[in-house]
Amino acid sequence: MLMAHPAVLPGLVDRYWALSVLDAAEGASPVGRELQAVERALCVATGTTDVHAALIAARHHLPGTGTLDDSVLAPG
């Protein structure tokens, strides 16, 4: 499976959280569309189909993170 370069993931994750806050505060459709685009990018970059799984996968692949328990990512 292709995986995004670790330098790309922090920016995507930061952008996702920033847009999530804006979307919750405003409910504006341009922000919502951009949020959906970032969600898709995260999913593609992490090889997942769900933004929550993408965030977990990104957290495990970010530089400087150590994994104590990756059972969340085990195939079901």
Steps between C-alpha positions, in 0.01 A plus 500: 500500500622849419535729798536877502836643592502568876566869433158530333292350780545770768376769263195298402414419861546864609287620209228246584476618862503869404224448243300288745494789745401748229232267364352448847505873572364623168335208327604670176491292184837620357668391823308173491610430143862568587466280809368216282796545263745477791317193633536330160868596486558354846326178401704468181823588680443236768332231290174514696138566408386678816633831633515369858709203392712738292570718804601195705723372221654845453572525872686169483707618204585851619868560565594464866201294604542165666237233495431313818191320376392485137214255553260768373653454157478122495293361213159393613 
